[in-house]
Amino acid sequence: MQAIAVLQGNELIYMEIQNIIERIHDEVKPLSAYGKVADYIPALKNVNPDQLGICVQTLDDKTFGVGQCETPFSIQSISKVFGLTLAYKALGGEIWQRLGKEPSGTAFNSLVQLEYEKGIPRNPFINAGALVISDIILSRYKFARRELLEFVRDVSGDARVDYNEDVARSEREHGYRNAALAYLMKSYGNIHNPVEDVLDFYFLQCSLEMKTTSLAKAFLYLANHGVVPFSGKQILTPSQAKRLNSLMITCGLYNEAGDFAYRVGLPGKSGVGGGIVAIIPKKLSICVWSPALNAFGNSLAGIEALERFTTYTKVSVF
């Protein structure tokens, strides 16, 4: 893969970014034929796998897109970043009394590890950890459903972002493993609200639908020391933003996080809807969506696209 310089001093050369993502789109699009959509969620099993959208959003409000970058999709576990942000804002460092900060090394819905560690999830991005985060949000925010949605609309600048009730219902009707995780943690005292309420909120959060354009923009506060660049609003402290980004690079892609860090070299978060968002601190965020997944539940074409982006641009966190 031939690299193309897009930095001149510390400045991004914008005309190259559009050329690069168009080239990447053409190169990785065929990979969608080799993956599999998340058909264990009935509402997602009929999504056309032959789709690919890429969007780059810079801190100074330049947007570059190609392919299906304006097609809404189910962001699924990418929403865990938004949930963690709200919980972290509310509790600060106390949050780590109920959660770990280590990669899991096991499947994102593992019961074995959770029991071995006495109901304390290994990190906030596996399902058990996200359920604890949902429990915290329910305890700390009076109108949790509305406040999460308003937060995501605010950081994305997109008032059309919404939940997909059909997807949430579909996950709820087939979410036996998540229910088992929640009840197991309840037995250890790490779920404080009624389990059914926690599950309902968690599935609703995962059902958020966004486009790559709005999702890339929504992650800019993580590329900007916790500040939304287009509004100036402080979402997290610089220290909190640093820690959240650290968790994304070590835990953000299920138990493929190590390989993603090795290949791509960026903090990122994936979802089984086929989306991946990554950030380059003080420069940009990039969102890729392709619903055909690999064996780890991550977008096959998405990971390859992000690897090529950091290779061609010569820009990563390393």
SULBELHU-V203667 format. One record per residue. RES is the residue in three letters. PSI is psi in whole degrees, -180 to 180 (NA if undefined). OMEGA is omega in whole degrees, 0 to 359 (999 if undefined). D_FIRST is the distance of its C-alpha to the first C-alpha in whole Angstrom. Layout:
res=[RES | RES]
psi=[PSI | PSI]
omega=[OMEGA | OMEGA]
d_first=[D_FIRST | D_FIRST]
//
This chain:
res=[MET | GLN | ALA | ILE | ALA | VAL | LEU | GLN | GLY | ASN | GLU | LEU | ILE | TYR | MET | GLU | ILE | GLN | ASN | ILE | ILE | GLU | ARG | ILE | HIS | ASP | GLU | VAL | LYS | PRO | LEU | SER | ALA | TYR | GLY | LYS | VAL | ALA | ASP | TYR | ILE | PRO | ALA | LEU | LYS | ASN | VAL | ASN | PRO | ASP | GLN | LEU | GLY | ILE | CYS | VAL | GLN | THR | LEU | ASP | ASP | LYS | THR | PHE | GLY | VAL | GLY | GLN | CYS | GLU | THR | PRO | PHE | SER | ILE | GLN | SER | ILE | SER | LYS | VAL | PHE | GLY | LEU | THR | LEU | ALA | TYR | LYS | ALA | LEU | GLY | GLY | GLU | ILE | TRP | GLN | ARG | LEU | GLY | LYS | GLU | PRO | SER | GLY | THR | ALA | PHE | ASN | SER | LEU | VAL | GLN | LEU | GLU | TYR | GLU | LYS | GLY | ILE | PRO | ARG | ASN | PRO | PHE | ILE | ASN | ALA | GLY | ALA | LEU | VAL | ILE | SER | ASP | ILE | ILE | LEU | SER | ARG | TYR | LYS | PHE | ALA | ARG | ARG | GLU | LEU | LEU | GLU | PHE | VAL | ARG | ASP | VAL | SER | GLY | ASP | ALA | ARG | VAL | ASP | TYR | ASN | GLU | ASP | VAL | ALA | ARG | SER | GLU | ARG | GLU | HIS | GLY | TYR | ARG | ASN | ALA | ALA | LEU | ALA | TYR | LEU | MET | LYS | SER | TYR | GLY | ASN | ILE | HIS | ASN | PRO | VAL | GLU | ASP | VAL | LEU | ASP | PHE | TYR | PHE | LEU | GLN | CYS | SER | LEU | GLU | MET | LYS | THR | THR | SER | LEU | ALA | LYS | ALA | PHE | LEU | TYR | LEU | ALA | ASN | HIS | GLY | VAL | VAL | PRO | PHE | SER | GLY | LYS | GLN | ILE | LEU | THR | PRO | SER | GLN | ALA | LYS | ARG | LEU | ASN | SER | LEU | MET | ILE | THR | CYS | GLY | LEU | TYR | ASN | GLU | ALA | GLY | ASP | PHE | ALA | TYR | ARG | VAL | GLY | LEU | PRO | GLY | LYS | SER | GLY | VAL | GLY | GLY | GLY | ILE | VAL | ALA | ILE | ILE | PRO | LYS | LYS | LEU | SER | ILE | CYS | VAL | TRP | SER | PRO | ALA | LEU | ASN | ALA | PHE | GLY | ASN | SER | LEU | ALA | GLY | ILE | GLU | ALA | LEU | GLU | ARG | PHE | THR | THR | TYR | THR | LYS | VAL | SER | VAL | PHE]
psi=[120 | 129 | 150 | 119 | 130 | 11 | 134 | 100 | -122 | 8 | 138 | 139 | 101 | -36 | -25 | -32 | -46 | -42 | -41 | -47 | -29 | -41 | -45 | -43 | -47 | -35 | -39 | -11 | -40 | -19 | -21 | -20 | -13 | -5 | -172 | 133 | 164 | 74 | -7 | -11 | 104 | -36 | -14 | -9 | -20 | 9 | 134 | 117 | -17 | 58 | 146 | 123 | 141 | 132 | 133 | 131 | 121 | 162 | -26 | 28 | 35 | 136 | 134 | 131 | 159 | 151 | -144 | 52 | -12 | 14 | 121 | 143 | 165 | 116 | -18 | -121 | -11 | -30 | -19 | -26 | -42 | -42 | -45 | -39 | -47 | -43 | -40 | -41 | -40 | -40 | -21 | -144 | -16 | -20 | -29 | 0 | -19 | -2 | 151 | -178 | 17 | 150 | 148 | -40 | -1 | 176 | 152 | -15 | 32 | 130 | -31 | -49 | -40 | -41 | -41 | -34 | 22 | 45 | 9 | 109 | 146 | -35 | 169 | -10 | -13 | 165 | -40 | -42 | -40 | -30 | -39 | -42 | -43 | -40 | -42 | -44 | -43 | -34 | -31 | -19 | 121 | -42 | 69 | -46 | -48 | -40 | -35 | -46 | -43 | -36 | -47 | -41 | -38 | -49 | -22 | -16 | 22 | 104 | -8 | -8 | 137 | 167 | 153 | 101 | -32 | -41 | -44 | -42 | -41 | -43 | -39 | -40 | -18 | 17 | 49 | -39 | -41 | -37 | -41 | -42 | -45 | -44 | -34 | -44 | -33 | -38 | -25 | 2 | 16 | 6 | 122 | -31 | 166 | 135 | -41 | -36 | -41 | -45 | -43 | -44 | -42 | -47 | -35 | -44 | -46 | -21 | -2 | 135 | 132 | 165 | 162 | -32 | -47 | -31 | -41 | -42 | -35 | -24 | 1 | -28 | -26 | -20 | -2 | 40 | 33 | 2 | 131 | 116 | -32 | -12 | -18 | 6 | 132 | 113 | -48 | 159 | 160 | -38 | -43 | -41 | -42 | -45 | -38 | -41 | -38 | -41 | -35 | -39 | -26 | -23 | 2 | -14 | 50 | -140 | 30 | 13 | -39 | -44 | -37 | -44 | -39 | -44 | -40 | -44 | 33 | 151 | 133 | 166 | 135 | 169 | 154 | -3 | -6 | 3 | 150 | 132 | 138 | 158 | 149 | 110 | 136 | 13 | -62 | 171 | 155 | 134 | 132 | 138 | 123 | 114 | -9 | 121 | 157 | -172 | -20 | -3 | 17 | 152 | 123 | -53 | -30 | -46 | -43 | -40 | -42 | -37 | -44 | -34 | -48 | -28 | -49 | -37 | -16 | 30 | 122 | -169 | 0 | NA]
omega=[182 | 180 | 177 | 182 | 176 | 177 | 174 | 195 | 175 | 185 | 176 | 175 | 192 | 184 | 179 | 183 | 180 | 178 | 182 | 183 | 174 | 176 | 180 | 179 | 182 | 183 | 187 | 182 | 180 | 182 | 180 | 179 | 186 | 180 | 183 | 179 | 182 | 186 | 176 | 169 | 188 | 182 | 181 | 189 | 181 | 177 | 179 | 182 | 185 | 180 | 178 | 175 | 179 | 176 | 173 | 179 | 182 | 181 | 178 | 167 | 170 | 182 | 178 | 183 | 178 | 178 | 183 | 183 | 179 | 179 | 179 | 177 | 181 | 187 | 175 | 189 | 172 | 180 | 180 | 177 | 179 | 178 | 179 | 179 | 180 | 180 | 180 | 176 | 185 | 187 | 186 | 183 | 178 | 183 | 185 | 171 | 183 | 184 | 172 | 181 | 186 | 171 | 185 | 184 | 178 | 181 | 184 | 180 | 183 | 173 | 186 | 181 | 182 | 179 | 180 | 182 | 169 | 171 | 176 | 181 | 183 | 178 | 185 | 187 | 168 | 187 | 180 | 179 | 179 | 176 | 174 | 177 | 178 | 179 | 178 | 180 | 179 | 180 | 189 | 182 | 185 | 180 | 191 | 182 | 181 | 184 | 175 | 181 | 180 | 178 | 182 | 176 | 182 | 184 | 179 | 185 | 185 | 181 | 181 | 177 | 182 | 173 | 171 | 186 | 179 | 178 | 179 | 179 | 180 | 178 | 181 | 183 | 182 | 186 | 184 | 181 | 177 | 176 | 179 | 178 | 183 | 180 | 177 | 178 | 175 | 180 | 177 | 178 | 182 | 169 | 187 | 181 | 175 | 184 | 182 | 178 | 179 | 180 | 180 | 180 | 180 | 181 | 178 | 178 | 181 | 183 | 179 | 177 | 179 | 173 | 178 | 181 | 181 | 180 | 176 | 180 | 182 | 182 | 184 | 179 | 177 | 175 | 189 | 177 | 175 | 183 | 174 | 188 | 184 | 178 | 183 | 182 | 178 | 181 | 177 | 171 | 176 | 179 | 179 | 179 | 178 | 183 | 178 | 177 | 178 | 178 | 178 | 183 | 180 | 189 | 193 | 182 | 179 | 179 | 169 | 185 | 180 | 180 | 178 | 178 | 180 | 185 | 189 | 178 | 179 | 167 | 181 | 177 | 181 | 174 | 183 | 170 | 177 | 180 | 169 | 175 | 178 | 181 | 169 | 187 | 178 | 180 | 190 | 167 | 180 | 177 | 177 | 176 | 171 | 193 | 179 | 189 | 172 | 185 | 180 | 182 | 178 | 182 | 182 | 179 | 182 | 179 | 180 | 179 | 181 | 176 | 180 | 180 | 180 | 177 | 182 | 183 | 186 | 181 | 172 | 178 | 183 | 999]
d_first=[0 | 4 | 6 | 10 | 13 | 15 | 18 | 21 | 23 | 23 | 23 | 20 | 20 | 20 | 19 | 16 | 16 | 17 | 15 | 12 | 14 | 15 | 11 | 10 | 14 | 14 | 11 | 12 | 16 | 17 | 16 | 20 | 22 | 21 | 22 | 26 | 28 | 30 | 33 | 35 | 36 | 38 | 37 | 33 | 34 | 34 | 31 | 29 | 25 | 24 | 23 | 20 | 21 | 19 | 20 | 20 | 23 | 24 | 27 | 28 | 28 | 26 | 24 | 21 | 21 | 20 | 21 | 24 | 24 | 28 | 29 | 30 | 30 | 31 | 29 | 31 | 30 | 28 | 32 | 33 | 31 | 34 | 37 | 36 | 36 | 39 | 41 | 39 | 41 | 44 | 45 | 43 | 42 | 45 | 42 | 41 | 45 | 44 | 40 | 38 | 34 | 33 | 30 | 32 | 30 | 32 | 32 | 32 | 36 | 37 | 41 | 41 | 39 | 41 | 44 | 44 | 43 | 46 | 45 | 42 | 39 | 36 | 34 | 35 | 32 | 33 | 36 | 39 | 37 | 37 | 40 | 42 | 40 | 42 | 45 | 45 | 44 | 47 | 49 | 48 | 48 | 51 | 49 | 46 | 45 | 45 | 44 | 41 | 40 | 41 | 39 | 36 | 37 | 38 | 34 | 32 | 35 | 35 | 39 | 38 | 36 | 38 | 39 | 39 | 42 | 42 | 38 | 40 | 43 | 41 | 40 | 43 | 45 | 42 | 41 | 44 | 41 | 41 | 45 | 45 | 43 | 45 | 48 | 47 | 46 | 50 | 51 | 50 | 51 | 48 | 48 | 51 | 51 | 52 | 49 | 49 | 49 | 46 | 44 | 45 | 43 | 40 | 40 | 40 | 38 | 35 | 36 | 35 | 33 | 31 | 28 | 25 | 26 | 29 | 27 | 25 | 28 | 30 | 27 | 28 | 31 | 29 | 26 | 29 | 32 | 33 | 34 | 34 | 33 | 34 | 37 | 38 | 39 | 39 | 37 | 37 | 38 | 35 | 35 | 35 | 32 | 31 | 32 | 31 | 27 | 28 | 29 | 26 | 23 | 26 | 27 | 25 | 24 | 27 | 26 | 22 | 22 | 21 | 18 | 17 | 18 | 16 | 13 | 13 | 16 | 18 | 22 | 22 | 24 | 24 | 27 | 27 | 28 | 24 | 23 | 21 | 22 | 20 | 21 | 20 | 24 | 25 | 23 | 22 | 22 | 19 | 21 | 19 | 21 | 21 | 24 | 23 | 23 | 22 | 25 | 25 | 25 | 22 | 20 | 18 | 16 | 16 | 15 | 12 | 12 | 13 | 10 | 7 | 10 | 11 | 7 | 7 | 11 | 11 | 14 | 16 | 19 | 18]
//
